[in-house]
Amino acid sequence: APSVPADAVQRGPDGYYLYAIRPDDTVHRLPVTLLQESGGIAVIAKGAKPGMRVVLSGAGRLDEGSHVTIAGPSAP
């Protein structure tokens, strides 16, 4: 089952979701079903696929189709 950092999973009135990043760097709100959440990792039972890029921070400012900038790792 795919897993993501727990911070990527949002909760809305219709349940859990995350923002998947499309190849054109726009986002799609993707409903997900959680299998388990532990130690800062959420295991997805339904909705996400392995290798999928997801938004890890700033999801509160996004809407369907928003354009995102992919950030690299931060410097020490």
PDB file of N, H, CA, C and O in Angstrom:
ATOM      1  N   ALA A   1       0.852  -1.186   0.000  1.00  0.00           N
ATOM      2  CA  ALA A   1       0.000   0.000   0.000  1.00  0.00           C
ATOM      3  C   ALA A   1       0.889   1.237   0.000  1.00  0.00           C
ATOM      4  O   ALA A   1       1.922   1.250   0.669  1.00  0.00           O
ATOM      5  N   PRO A   2       0.506   2.279  -0.739  1.00  0.00           N
ATOM      6  CA  PRO A   2       1.300   3.505  -0.740  1.00  0.00           C
ATOM      7  C   PRO A   2       1.242   4.200   0.614  1.00  0.00           C
ATOM      8  O   PRO A   2       0.255   4.089   1.342  1.00  0.00           O
ATOM      9  N   SER A   3       2.300   4.909   0.937  1.00  0.00           N
ATOM     10  H   SER A   3       3.101   5.000   0.346  1.00  0.00           H
ATOM     11  CA  SER A   3       2.329   5.687   2.171  1.00  0.00           C
ATOM     12  C   SER A   3       2.849   7.081   1.860  1.00  0.00           C
ATOM     13  O   SER A   3       3.628   7.274   0.927  1.00  0.00           O
ATOM     14  N   VAL A   4       2.409   8.043   2.651  1.00  0.00           N
ATOM     15  H   VAL A   4       1.776   7.886   3.409  1.00  0.00           H
ATOM     16  CA  VAL A   4       2.808   9.443   2.493  1.00  0.00           C
ATOM     17  C   VAL A   4       3.052  10.024   3.878  1.00  0.00           C
ATOM     18  O   VAL A   4       2.552   9.485   4.865  1.00  0.00           O
ATOM     19  N   PRO A   5       3.814  11.117   3.969  1.00  0.00           N
ATOM     20  CA  PRO A   5       3.896  11.800   5.260  1.00  0.00           C
ATOM     21  C   PRO A   5       2.492  12.200   5.708  1.00  0.00           C
ATOM     22  O   PRO A   5       1.682  12.653   4.900  1.00  0.00           O
ATOM     23  N   ALA A   6       2.215  12.033   6.978  1.00  0.00           N
ATOM     24  H   ALA A   6       2.873  11.665   7.635  1.00  0.00           H
ATOM     25  CA  ALA A   6       0.878  12.331   7.500  1.00  0.00           C
ATOM     26  C   ALA A   6       0.466  13.779   7.233  1.00  0.00           C
ATOM     27  O   ALA A   6      -0.726  14.062   7.112  1.00  0.00           O
ATOM     28  N   ASP A   7       1.430  14.700   7.139  1.00  0.00           N
ATOM     29  H   ASP A   7       2.398  14.470   7.237  1.00  0.00           H
ATOM     30  CA  ASP A   7       1.116  16.106   6.870  1.00  0.00           C
ATOM     31  C   ASP A   7       0.503  16.312   5.491  1.00  0.00           C
ATOM     32  O   ASP A   7      -0.140  17.335   5.256  1.00  0.00           O
ATOM     33  N   ALA A   8       0.687  15.371   4.578  1.00  0.00           N
ATOM     34  H   ALA A   8       1.209  14.540   4.769  1.00  0.00           H
ATOM     35  CA  ALA A   8       0.129  15.492   3.230  1.00  0.00           C
ATOM     36  C   ALA A   8      -1.372  15.224   3.212  1.00  0.00           C
ATOM     37  O   ALA A   8      -2.071  15.667   2.301  1.00  0.00           O
ATOM     38  N   VAL A   9      -1.867  14.503   4.211  1.00  0.00           N
ATOM     39  H   VAL A   9      -1.299  14.143   4.951  1.00  0.00           H
ATOM     40  CA  VAL A   9      -3.286  14.122   4.252  1.00  0.00           C
ATOM     41  C   VAL A   9      -4.088  15.224   4.941  1.00  0.00           C
ATOM     42  O   VAL A   9      -3.768  15.644   6.053  1.00  0.00           O
ATOM     43  N   GLN A  10      -5.125  15.677   4.264  1.00  0.00           N
ATOM     44  H   GLN A  10      -5.385  15.335   3.361  1.00  0.00           H
ATOM     45  CA  GLN A  10      -6.009  16.718   4.786  1.00  0.00           C
ATOM     46  C   GLN A  10      -7.357  16.087   5.145  1.00  0.00           C
ATOM     47  O   GLN A  10      -7.719  15.025   4.641  1.00  0.00           O
ATOM     48  N   ARG A  11      -8.081  16.765   6.023  1.00  0.00           N
ATOM     49  H   ARG A  11      -7.786  17.628   6.433  1.00  0.00           H
ATOM     50  CA  ARG A  11      -9.413  16.286   6.375  1.00  0.00           C
ATOM     51  C   ARG A  11     -10.436  17.351   6.043  1.00  0.00           C
ATOM     52  O   ARG A  11     -10.323  18.497   6.478  1.00  0.00           O
ATOM     53  N   GLY A  12     -11.434  16.964   5.270  1.00  0.00           N
ATOM     54  H   GLY A  12     -11.526  16.033   4.916  1.00  0.00           H
ATOM     55  CA  GLY A  12     -12.493  17.884   4.887  1.00  0.00           C
ATOM     56  C   GLY A  12     -13.838  17.334   5.303  1.00  0.00           C
ATOM     57  O   GLY A  12     -13.905  16.276   5.928  1.00  0.00           O
ATOM     58  N   PRO A  13     -14.919  18.036   4.968  1.00  0.00           N
ATOM     59  CA  PRO A  13     -16.253  17.591   5.364  1.00  0.00           C
ATOM     60  C   PRO A  13     -16.654  16.248   4.750  1.00  0.00           C
ATOM     61  O   PRO A  13     -17.524  15.553   5.275  1.00  0.00           O
ATOM     62  N   ASP A  14     -16.008  15.888   3.628  1.00  0.00           N
ATOM     63  H   ASP A  14     -15.301  16.453   3.201  1.00  0.00           H
ATOM     64  CA  ASP A  14     -16.331  14.617   2.975  1.00  0.00           C
ATOM     65  C   ASP A  14     -15.311  13.523   3.287  1.00  0.00           C
ATOM     66  O   ASP A  14     -15.362  12.450   2.686  1.00  0.00           O
ATOM     67  N   GLY A  15     -14.404  13.770   4.196  1.00  0.00           N
ATOM     68  H   GLY A  15     -14.363  14.641   4.684  1.00  0.00           H
ATOM     69  CA  GLY A  15     -13.406  12.770   4.563  1.00  0.00           C
ATOM     70  C   GLY A  15     -11.990  13.218   4.239  1.00  0.00           C
ATOM     71  O   GLY A  15     -11.718  14.407   4.067  1.00  0.00           O
ATOM     72  N   TYR A  16     -11.096  12.243   4.160  1.00  0.00           N
ATOM     73  H   TYR A  16     -11.316  11.278   4.300  1.00  0.00           H
ATOM     74  CA  TYR A  16      -9.690  12.525   3.931  1.00  0.00           C
ATOM     75  C   TYR A  16      -9.391  12.736   2.449  1.00  0.00           C
ATOM     76  O   TYR A  16     -10.044  12.159   1.579  1.00  0.00           O
ATOM     77  N   TYR A  17      -8.392  13.574   2.181  1.00  0.00           N
ATOM     78  H   TYR A  17      -7.861  14.042   2.888  1.00  0.00           H
ATOM     79  CA  TYR A  17      -7.945  13.804   0.809  1.00  0.00           C
ATOM     80  C   TYR A  17      -6.503  14.279   0.829  1.00  0.00           C
ATOM     81  O   TYR A  17      -5.969  14.650   1.874  1.00  0.00           O
ATOM     82  N   LEU A  18      -5.894  14.263  -0.318  1.00  0.00           N
ATOM     83  H   LEU A  18      -6.327  13.962  -1.167  1.00  0.00           H
ATOM     84  CA  LEU A  18      -4.594  14.879  -0.494  1.00  0.00           C
ATOM     85  C   LEU A  18      -4.568  15.544  -1.850  1.00  0.00           C
ATOM     86  O   LEU A  18      -5.426  15.286  -2.694  1.00  0.00           O
ATOM     87  N   TYR A  19      -3.586  16.400  -2.057  1.00  0.00           N
ATOM     88  H   TYR A  19      -2.890  16.610  -1.371  1.00  0.00           H
ATOM     89  CA  TYR A  19      -3.425  17.041  -3.350  1.00  0.00           C
ATOM     90  C   TYR A  19      -2.339  16.319  -4.116  1.00  0.00           C
ATOM     91  O   TYR A  19      -1.170  16.345  -3.731  1.00  0.00           O
ATOM     92  N   ALA A  20      -2.730  15.674  -5.206  1.00  0.00           N
ATOM     93  H   ALA A  20      -3.679  15.653  -5.520  1.00  0.00           H
ATOM     94  CA  ALA A  20      -1.794  15.002  -6.096  1.00  0.00           C
ATOM     95  C   ALA A  20      -1.293  16.033  -7.100  1.00  0.00           C
ATOM     96  O   ALA A  20      -2.057  16.877  -7.570  1.00  0.00           O
ATOM     97  N   ILE A  21      -0.002  15.959  -7.426  1.00  0.00           N
ATOM     98  H   ILE A  21       0.618  15.274  -7.044  1.00  0.00           H
ATOM     99  CA  ILE A  21       0.600  16.898  -8.365  1.00  0.00           C
ATOM    100  C   ILE A  21       0.650  16.259  -9.749  1.00  0.00           C
ATOM    101  O   ILE A  21       1.235  15.192  -9.935  1.00  0.00           O
ATOM    102  N   ARG A  22       0.031  16.923 -10.705  1.00  0.00           N
ATOM    103  H   ARG A  22      -0.444  17.790 -10.554  1.00  0.00           H
ATOM    104  CA  ARG A  22       0.010  16.438 -12.089  1.00  0.00           C
ATOM    105  C   ARG A  22       1.346  16.765 -12.774  1.00  0.00           C
ATOM    106  O   ARG A  22       2.127  17.559 -12.249  1.00  0.00           O
ATOM    107  N   PRO A  23       1.612  16.166 -13.932  1.00  0.00           N
ATOM    108  CA  PRO A  23       2.865  16.450 -14.654  1.00  0.00           C
ATOM    109  C   PRO A  23       3.066  17.918 -15.009  1.00  0.00           C
ATOM    110  O   PRO A  23       4.205  18.363 -15.152  1.00  0.00           O
ATOM    111  N   ASP A  24       1.968  18.689 -15.157  1.00  0.00           N
ATOM    112  H   ASP A  24       1.043  18.328 -15.040  1.00  0.00           H
ATOM    113  CA  ASP A  24       2.095  20.116 -15.474  1.00  0.00           C
ATOM    114  C   ASP A  24       2.199  20.987 -14.222  1.00  0.00           C
ATOM    115  O   ASP A  24       2.050  22.206 -14.303  1.00  0.00           O
ATOM    116  N   ASP A  25       2.453  20.374 -13.070  1.00  0.00           N
ATOM    117  H   ASP A  25       2.575  19.384 -13.004  1.00  0.00           H
ATOM    118  CA  ASP A  25       2.611  21.050 -11.775  1.00  0.00           C
ATOM    119  C   ASP A  25       1.351  21.767 -11.304  1.00  0.00           C
ATOM    120  O   ASP A  25       1.428  22.766 -10.589  1.00  0.00           O
ATOM    121  N   THR A  26       0.190  21.254 -11.709  1.00  0.00           N
ATOM    122  H   THR A  26       0.127  20.443 -12.290  1.00  0.00           H
ATOM    123  CA  THR A  26      -1.066  21.684 -11.118  1.00  0.00           C
ATOM    124  C   THR A  26      -1.542  20.557 -10.208  1.00  0.00           C
ATOM    125  O   THR A  26      -1.060  19.428 -10.307  1.00  0.00           O
ATOM    126  N   VAL A  27      -2.487  20.862  -9.322  1.00  0.00           N
ATOM    127  H   VAL A  27      -2.879  21.779  -9.242  1.00  0.00           H
ATOM    128  CA  VAL A  27      -2.912  19.863  -8.343  1.00  0.00           C
ATOM    129  C   VAL A  27      -4.332  19.383  -8.578  1.00  0.00           C
ATOM    130  O   VAL A  27      -5.173  20.083  -9.143  1.00  0.00           O
ATOM    131  N   HIS A  28      -4.562  18.174  -8.127  1.00  0.00           N
ATOM    132  H   HIS A  28      -3.879  17.605  -7.668  1.00  0.00           H
ATOM    133  CA  HIS A  28      -5.879  17.542  -8.182  1.00  0.00           C
ATOM    134  C   HIS A  28      -6.213  17.066  -6.776  1.00  0.00           C
ATOM    135  O   HIS A  28      -5.430  16.343  -6.159  1.00  0.00           O
ATOM    136  N   ARG A  29      -7.374  17.470  -6.271  1.00  0.00           N
ATOM    137  H   ARG A  29      -8.009  18.057  -6.773  1.00  0.00           H
ATOM    138  CA  ARG A  29      -7.809  17.026  -4.942  1.00  0.00           C
ATOM    139  C   ARG A  29      -8.267  15.576  -5.062  1.00  0.00           C
ATOM    140  O   ARG A  29      -9.223  15.278  -5.778  1.00  0.00           O
ATOM    141  N   LEU A  30      -7.588  14.688  -4.365  1.00  0.00           N
ATOM    142  H   LEU A  30      -6.812  14.931  -3.784  1.00  0.00           H
ATOM    143  CA  LEU A  30      -7.796  13.257  -4.496  1.00  0.00           C
ATOM    144  C   LEU A  30      -8.333  12.667  -3.188  1.00  0.00           C
ATOM    145  O   LEU A  30      -7.605  12.636  -2.196  1.00  0.00           O
ATOM    146  N   PRO A  31      -9.576  12.202  -3.160  1.00  0.00           N
ATOM    147  CA  PRO A  31     -10.099  11.557  -1.949  1.00  0.00           C
ATOM    148  C   PRO A  31      -9.308  10.278  -1.668  1.00  0.00           C
ATOM    149  O   PRO A  31      -8.990   9.521  -2.584  1.00  0.00           O
ATOM    150  N   VAL A  32      -8.999  10.048  -0.399  1.00  0.00           N
ATOM    151  H   VAL A  32      -9.258  10.664   0.346  1.00  0.00           H
ATOM    152  CA  VAL A  32      -8.273   8.841  -0.009  1.00  0.00           C
ATOM    153  C   VAL A  32      -8.920   8.197   1.203  1.00  0.00           C
ATOM    154  O   VAL A  32      -9.612   8.849   1.986  1.00  0.00           O
ATOM    155  N   THR A  33      -8.678   6.903   1.336  1.00  0.00           N
ATOM    156  H   THR A  33      -8.117   6.374   0.700  1.00  0.00           H
ATOM    157  CA  THR A  33      -9.088   6.159   2.520  1.00  0.00           C
ATOM    158  C   THR A  33      -7.820   5.723   3.231  1.00  0.00           C
ATOM    159  O   THR A  33      -6.941   5.108   2.628  1.00  0.00           O
ATOM    160  N   LEU A  34      -7.727   6.044   4.519  1.00  0.00           N
ATOM    161  H   LEU A  34      -8.441   6.544   5.009  1.00  0.00           H
ATOM    162  CA  LEU A  34      -6.541   5.683   5.279  1.00  0.00           C
ATOM    163  C   LEU A  34      -6.665   4.273   5.833  1.00  0.00           C
ATOM    164  O   LEU A  34      -7.721   3.865   6.317  1.00  0.00           O
ATOM    165  N   LEU A  35      -5.567   3.545   5.750  1.00  0.00           N
ATOM    166  H   LEU A  35      -4.710   3.877   5.356  1.00  0.00           H
ATOM    167  CA  LEU A  35      -5.488   2.230   6.362  1.00  0.00           C
ATOM    168  C   LEU A  35      -4.973   2.375   7.790  1.00  0.00           C
ATOM    169  O   LEU A  35      -5.455   1.725   8.718  1.00  0.00           O
ATOM    170  N   GLN A  36      -3.968   3.258   7.935  1.00  0.00           N
ATOM    171  H   GLN A  36      -3.577   3.786   7.181  1.00  0.00           H
ATOM    172  CA  GLN A  36      -3.334   3.440   9.237  1.00  0.00           C
ATOM    173  C   GLN A  36      -2.530   4.727   9.222  1.00  0.00           C
ATOM    174  O   GLN A  36      -2.052   5.154   8.171  1.00  0.00           O
ATOM    175  N   GLU A  37      -2.378   5.349  10.392  1.00  0.00           N
ATOM    176  H   GLU A  37      -2.765   5.002  11.246  1.00  0.00           H
ATOM    177  CA  GLU A  37      -1.492   6.497  10.546  1.00  0.00           C
ATOM    178  C   GLU A  37      -0.691   6.286  11.818  1.00  0.00           C
ATOM    179  O   GLU A  37      -1.254   6.098  12.896  1.00  0.00           O
ATOM    180  N   SER A  38       0.633   6.319  11.682  1.00  0.00           N
ATOM    181  H   SER A  38       1.090   6.472  10.806  1.00  0.00           H
ATOM    182  CA  SER A  38       1.490   6.080  12.831  1.00  0.00           C
ATOM    183  C   SER A  38       2.873   6.658  12.570  1.00  0.00           C
ATOM    184  O   SER A  38       3.410   6.529  11.470  1.00  0.00           O
ATOM    185  N   GLY A  39       3.440   7.288  13.575  1.00  0.00           N
ATOM    186  H   GLY A  39       3.003   7.393  14.469  1.00  0.00           H
ATOM    187  CA  GLY A  39       4.800   7.798  13.460  1.00  0.00           C
ATOM    188  C   GLY A  39       4.994   8.811  12.354  1.00  0.00           C
ATOM    189  O   GLY A  39       6.071   8.880  11.763  1.00  0.00           O
ATOM    190  N   GLY A  40       3.968   9.602  12.062  1.00  0.00           N
ATOM    191  H   GLY A  40       3.093   9.546  12.543  1.00  0.00           H
ATOM    192  CA  GLY A  40       4.075  10.621  11.034  1.00  0.00           C
ATOM    193  C   GLY A  40       3.912  10.108   9.612  1.00  0.00           C
ATOM    194  O   GLY A  40       4.132  10.851   8.656  1.00  0.00           O
ATOM    195  N   ILE A  41       3.525   8.840   9.462  1.00  0.00           N
ATOM    196  H   ILE A  41       3.345   8.236  10.238  1.00  0.00           H
ATOM    197  CA  ILE A  41       3.312   8.236   8.145  1.00  0.00           C
ATOM    198  C   ILE A  41       1.865   7.779   8.042  1.00  0.00           C
ATOM    199  O   ILE A  41       1.343   7.137   8.954  1.00  0.00           O
ATOM    200  N   ALA A  42       1.215   8.113   6.921  1.00  0.00           N
ATOM    201  H   ALA A  42       1.639   8.634   6.180  1.00  0.00           H
ATOM    202  CA  ALA A  42      -0.156   7.660   6.662  1.00  0.00           C
ATOM    203  C   ALA A  42      -0.105   6.606   5.564  1.00  0.00           C
ATOM    204  O   ALA A  42       0.448   6.847   4.491  1.00  0.00           O
ATOM    205  N   VAL A  43      -0.674   5.454   5.829  1.00  0.00           N
ATOM    206  H   VAL A  43      -1.123   5.258   6.700  1.00  0.00           H
ATOM    207  CA  VAL A  43      -0.757   4.379   4.839  1.00  0.00           C
ATOM    208  C   VAL A  43      -2.121   4.483   4.178  1.00  0.00           C
ATOM    209  O   VAL A  43      -3.152   4.483   4.850  1.00  0.00           O
ATOM    210  N   ILE A  44      -2.115   4.573   2.849  1.00  0.00           N
ATOM    211  H   ILE A  44      -1.277   4.574   2.303  1.00  0.00           H
ATOM    212  CA  ILE A  44      -3.330   4.801   2.081  1.00  0.00           C
ATOM    213  C   ILE A  44      -3.903   3.472   1.597  1.00  0.00           C
ATOM    214  O   ILE A  44      -3.221   2.715   0.905  1.00  0.00           O
ATOM    215  N   ALA A  45      -5.147   3.190   1.957  1.00  0.00           N
ATOM    216  H   ALA A  45      -5.701   3.805   2.519  1.00  0.00           H
ATOM    217  CA  ALA A  45      -5.815   1.964   1.530  1.00  0.00           C
ATOM    218  C   ALA A  45      -6.417   2.117   0.141  1.00  0.00           C
ATOM    219  O   ALA A  45      -6.453   1.160  -0.633  1.00  0.00           O
ATOM    220  N   LYS A  46      -6.892   3.323  -0.178  1.00  0.00           N
ATOM    221  H   LYS A  46      -6.863   4.100   0.451  1.00  0.00           H
ATOM    222  CA  LYS A  46      -7.582   3.539  -1.450  1.00  0.00           C
ATOM    223  C   LYS A  46      -7.405   4.993  -1.879  1.00  0.00           C
ATOM    224  O   LYS A  46      -7.517   5.906  -1.062  1.00  0.00           O
ATOM    225  N   GLY A  47      -7.130   5.200  -3.162  1.00  0.00           N
ATOM    226  H   GLY A  47      -7.039   4.458  -3.826  1.00  0.00           H
ATOM    227  CA  GLY A  47      -7.098   6.543  -3.710  1.00  0.00           C
ATOM    228  C   GLY A  47      -5.757   6.985  -4.259  1.00  0.00           C
ATOM    229  O   GLY A  47      -5.723   7.722  -5.244  1.00  0.00           O
ATOM    230  N   ALA A  48      -4.650   6.565  -3.664  1.00  0.00           N
ATOM    231  H   ALA A  48      -4.677   5.966  -2.864  1.00  0.00           H
ATOM    232  CA  ALA A  48      -3.321   6.981  -4.121  1.00  0.00           C
ATOM    233  C   ALA A  48      -2.577   5.785  -4.694  1.00  0.00           C
ATOM    234  O   ALA A  48      -2.865   4.633  -4.368  1.00  0.00           O
ATOM    235  N   LYS A  49      -1.611   6.087  -5.558  1.00  0.00           N
ATOM    236  H   LYS A  49      -1.376   7.022  -5.823  1.00  0.00           H
ATOM    237  CA  LYS A  49      -0.798   5.041  -6.173  1.00  0.00           C
ATOM    238  C   LYS A  49       0.662   5.249  -5.792  1.00  0.00           C
ATOM    239  O   LYS A  49       1.081   6.387  -5.584  1.00  0.00           O
ATOM    240  N   PRO A  50       1.445   4.180  -5.697  1.00  0.00           N
ATOM    241  CA  PRO A  50       2.878   4.328  -5.410  1.00  0.00           C
ATOM    242  C   PRO A  50       3.549   5.222  -6.452  1.00  0.00           C
ATOM    243  O   PRO A  50       3.243   5.140  -7.642  1.00  0.00           O
ATOM    244  N   GLY A  51       4.458   6.068  -5.998  1.00  0.00           N
ATOM    245  H   GLY A  51       4.707   6.135  -5.032  1.00  0.00           H
ATOM    246  CA  GLY A  51       5.188   6.948  -6.892  1.00  0.00           C
ATOM    247  C   GLY A  51       4.500   8.265  -7.203  1.00  0.00           C
ATOM    248  O   GLY A  51       5.075   9.124  -7.870  1.00  0.00           O
ATOM    249  N   MET A  52       3.291   8.429  -6.733  1.00  0.00           N
ATOM    250  H   MET A  52       2.823   7.731  -6.190  1.00  0.00           H
ATOM    251  CA  MET A  52       2.530   9.652  -6.977  1.00  0.00           C
ATOM    252  C   MET A  52       3.176  10.819  -6.221  1.00  0.00           C
ATOM    253  O   MET A  52       3.577  10.670  -5.066  1.00  0.00           O
ATOM    254  N   ARG A  53       3.274  11.977  -6.878  1.00  0.00           N
ATOM    255  H   ARG A  53       2.948  12.098  -7.816  1.00  0.00           H
ATOM    256  CA  ARG A  53       3.776  13.175  -6.199  1.00  0.00           C
ATOM    257  C   ARG A  53       2.606  13.848  -5.488  1.00  0.00           C
ATOM    258  O   ARG A  53       1.524  13.991  -6.057  1.00  0.00           O
ATOM    259  N   VAL A  54       2.830  14.259  -4.245  1.00  0.00           N
ATOM    260  H   VAL A  54       3.709  14.143  -3.783  1.00  0.00           H
ATOM    261  CA  VAL A  54       1.774  14.900  -3.458  1.00  0.00           C
ATOM    262  C   VAL A  54       2.311  16.161  -2.795  1.00  0.00           C
ATOM    263  O   VAL A  54       3.516  16.309  -2.593  1.00  0.00           O
ATOM    264  N   VAL A  55       1.400  17.063  -2.461  1.00  0.00           N
ATOM    265  H   VAL A  55       0.421  16.943  -2.626  1.00  0.00           H
ATOM    266  CA  VAL A  55       1.742  18.299  -1.757  1.00  0.00           C
ATOM    267  C   VAL A  55       1.982  17.968  -0.287  1.00  0.00           C
ATOM    268  O   VAL A  55       1.157  17.319   0.356  1.00  0.00           O
ATOM    269  N   LEU A  56       3.129  18.425   0.239  1.00  0.00           N
ATOM    270  H   LEU A  56       3.799  18.952  -0.284  1.00  0.00           H
ATOM    271  CA  LEU A  56       3.468  18.154   1.630  1.00  0.00           C
ATOM    272  C   LEU A  56       3.204  19.338   2.551  1.00  0.00           C
ATOM    273  O   LEU A  56       2.977  19.149   3.746  1.00  0.00           O
ATOM    274  N   SER A  57       3.230  20.555   2.015  1.00  0.00           N
ATOM    275  H   SER A  57       3.415  20.709   1.044  1.00  0.00           H
ATOM    276  CA  SER A  57       2.959  21.720   2.854  1.00  0.00           C
ATOM    277  C   SER A  57       2.251  22.792   2.033  1.00  0.00           C
ATOM    278  O   SER A  57       2.400  22.855   0.812  1.00  0.00           O
ATOM    279  N   GLY A  58       1.489  23.624   2.712  1.00  0.00           N
ATOM    280  H   GLY A  58       1.369  23.573   3.703  1.00  0.00           H
ATOM    281  CA  GLY A  58       0.773  24.704   2.050  1.00  0.00           C
ATOM    282  C   GLY A  58      -0.548  24.302   1.419  1.00  0.00           C
ATOM    283  O   GLY A  58      -1.119  25.067   0.642  1.00  0.00           O
ATOM    284  N   ALA A  59      -1.043  23.111   1.741  1.00  0.00           N
ATOM    285  H   ALA A  59      -0.579  22.489   2.372  1.00  0.00           H
ATOM    286  CA  ALA A  59      -2.285  22.623   1.123  1.00  0.00           C
ATOM    287  C   ALA A  59      -3.480  23.516   1.442  1.00  0.00           C
ATOM    288  O   ALA A  59      -4.433  23.558   0.664  1.00  0.00           O
ATOM    289  N   GLY A  60      -3.455  24.218   2.550  1.00  0.00           N
ATOM    290  H   GLY A  60      -2.681  24.183   3.182  1.00  0.00           H
ATOM    291  CA  GLY A  60      -4.564  25.087   2.930  1.00  0.00           C
ATOM    292  C   GLY A  60      -4.784  26.244   1.973  1.00  0.00           C
ATOM    293  O   GLY A  60      -5.852  26.856   1.975  1.00  0.00           O
ATOM    294  N   ARG A  61      -3.779  26.552   1.148  1.00  0.00           N
ATOM    295  H   ARG A  61      -2.912  26.054   1.147  1.00  0.00           H
ATOM    296  CA  ARG A  61      -3.895  27.671   0.201  1.00  0.00           C
ATOM    297  C   ARG A  61      -4.250  27.201  -1.207  1.00  0.00           C
ATOM    298  O   ARG A  61      -4.295  28.012  -2.132  1.00  0.00           O
ATOM    299  N   LEU A  62      -4.500  25.914  -1.381  1.00  0.00           N
ATOM    300  H   LEU A  62      -4.463  25.256  -0.629  1.00  0.00           H
ATOM    301  CA  LEU A  62      -4.723  25.366  -2.718  1.00  0.00           C
ATOM    302  C   LEU A  62      -6.190  25.123  -3.026  1.00  0.00           C
ATOM    303  O   LEU A  62      -7.012  24.932  -2.129  1.00  0.00           O
ATOM    304  N   ASP A  63      -6.495  25.136  -4.309  1.00  0.00           N
ATOM    305  H   ASP A  63      -5.828  25.291  -5.037  1.00  0.00           H
ATOM    306  CA  ASP A  63      -7.785  24.729  -4.850  1.00  0.00           C
ATOM    307  C   ASP A  63      -7.500  23.787  -6.004  1.00  0.00           C
ATOM    308  O   ASP A  63      -6.363  23.697  -6.466  1.00  0.00           O
ATOM    309  N   GLU A  64      -8.503  23.095  -6.465  1.00  0.00           N
ATOM    310  H   GLU A  64      -9.426  23.168  -6.089  1.00  0.00           H
ATOM    311  CA  GLU A  64      -8.371  22.226  -7.631  1.00  0.00           C
ATOM    312  C   GLU A  64      -7.752  23.013  -8.786  1.00  0.00           C
ATOM    313  O   GLU A  64      -8.235  24.092  -9.131  1.00  0.00           O
ATOM    314  N   GLY A  65      -6.690  22.479  -9.381  1.00  0.00           N
ATOM    315  H   GLY A  65      -6.298  21.602  -9.100  1.00  0.00           H
ATOM    316  CA  GLY A  65      -6.051  23.110 -10.528  1.00  0.00           C
ATOM    317  C   GLY A  65      -5.002  24.153 -10.200  1.00  0.00           C
ATOM    318  O   GLY A  65      -4.382  24.704 -11.109  1.00  0.00           O
ATOM    319  N   SER A  66      -4.785  24.441  -8.910  1.00  0.00           N
ATOM    320  H   SER A  66      -5.289  23.994  -8.171  1.00  0.00           H
ATOM    321  CA  SER A  66      -3.756  25.416  -8.541  1.00  0.00           C
ATOM    322  C   SER A  66      -2.403  24.967  -9.060  1.00  0.00           C
ATOM    323  O   SER A  66      -2.113  23.772  -9.112  1.00  0.00           O
ATOM    324  N   HIS A  67      -1.578  25.926  -9.442  1.00  0.00           N
ATOM    325  H   HIS A  67      -1.813  26.898  -9.400  1.00  0.00           H
ATOM    326  CA  HIS A  67      -0.216  25.642  -9.884  1.00  0.00           C
ATOM    327  C   HIS A  67       0.692  25.661  -8.654  1.00  0.00           C
ATOM    328  O   HIS A  67       0.569  26.536  -7.797  1.00  0.00           O
ATOM    329  N   VAL A  68       1.595  24.697  -8.575  1.00  0.00           N
ATOM    330  H   VAL A  68       1.695  23.986  -9.271  1.00  0.00           H
ATOM    331  CA  VAL A  68       2.524  24.628  -7.441  1.00  0.00           C
ATOM    332  C   VAL A  68       3.959  24.701  -7.947  1.00  0.00           C
ATOM    333  O   VAL A  68       4.250  24.376  -9.099  1.00  0.00           O
ATOM    334  N   THR A  69       4.837  25.132  -7.067  1.00  0.00           N
ATOM    335  H   THR A  69       4.600  25.395  -6.132  1.00  0.00           H
ATOM    336  CA  THR A  69       6.261  25.147  -7.344  1.00  0.00           C
ATOM    337  C   THR A  69       6.893  24.038  -6.534  1.00  0.00           C
ATOM    338  O   THR A  69       6.695  23.949  -5.322  1.00  0.00           O
ATOM    339  N   ILE A  70       7.648  23.198  -7.204  1.00  0.00           N
ATOM    340  H   ILE A  70       7.808  23.270  -8.188  1.00  0.00           H
ATOM    341  CA  ILE A  70       8.285  22.070  -6.540  1.00  0.00           C
ATOM    342  C   ILE A  70       9.565  22.574  -5.896  1.00  0.00           C
ATOM    343  O   ILE A  70      10.454  23.082  -6.579  1.00  0.00           O
ATOM    344  N   ALA A  71       9.656  22.430  -4.575  1.00  0.00           N
ATOM    345  H   ALA A  71       8.933  22.017  -4.021  1.00  0.00           H
ATOM    346  CA  ALA A  71      10.831  22.883  -3.834  1.00  0.00           C
ATOM    347  C   ALA A  71      11.798  21.704  -3.679  1.00  0.00           C
ATOM    348  O   ALA A  71      11.392  20.557  -3.493  1.00  0.00           O
ATOM    349  N   GLY A  72      13.054  22.025  -3.760  1.00  0.00           N
ATOM    350  H   GLY A  72      13.383  22.957  -3.911  1.00  0.00           H
ATOM    351  CA  GLY A  72      14.077  21.011  -3.524  1.00  0.00           C
ATOM    352  C   GLY A  72      14.342  20.887  -2.045  1.00  0.00           C
ATOM    353  O   GLY A  72      13.742  21.603  -1.243  1.00  0.00           O
ATOM    354  N   PRO A  73      15.241  19.982  -1.668  1.00  0.00           N
ATOM    355  CA  PRO A  73      15.568  19.837  -0.247  1.00  0.00           C
ATOM    356  C   PRO A  73      16.189  21.124   0.288  1.00  0.00           C
ATOM    357  O   PRO A  73      16.918  21.815  -0.423  1.00  0.00           O
ATOM    358  N   SER A  74      15.896  21.433   1.531  1.00  0.00           N
ATOM    359  H   SER A  74      15.303  20.871   2.108  1.00  0.00           H
ATOM    360  CA  SER A  74      16.442  22.651   2.122  1.00  0.00           C
ATOM    361  C   SER A  74      17.901  22.435   2.522  1.00  0.00           C
ATOM    362  O   SER A  74      18.313  21.326   2.863  1.00  0.00           O
ATOM    363  N   ALA A  75      18.657  23.508   2.473  1.00  0.00           N
ATOM    364  H   ALA A  75      18.323  24.409   2.196  1.00  0.00           H
ATOM    365  CA  ALA A  75      20.085  23.434   2.827  1.00  0.00           C
ATOM    366  C   ALA A  75      20.237  23.296   4.335  1.00  0.00           C
ATOM    367  O   ALA A  75      19.403  23.791   5.094  1.00  0.00           O
ATOM    368  N   PRO A  76      21.294  22.628   4.769  1.00  0.00           N
ATOM    369  CA  PRO A  76      21.503  22.478   6.227  1.00  0.00           C
ATOM    370  C   PRO A  76      21.797  23.788   6.909  1.00  0.00           C
ATOM    371  O   PRO A  76      21.994  23.821   8.124  1.00  0.00           O
TER     372      PRO A  76
END
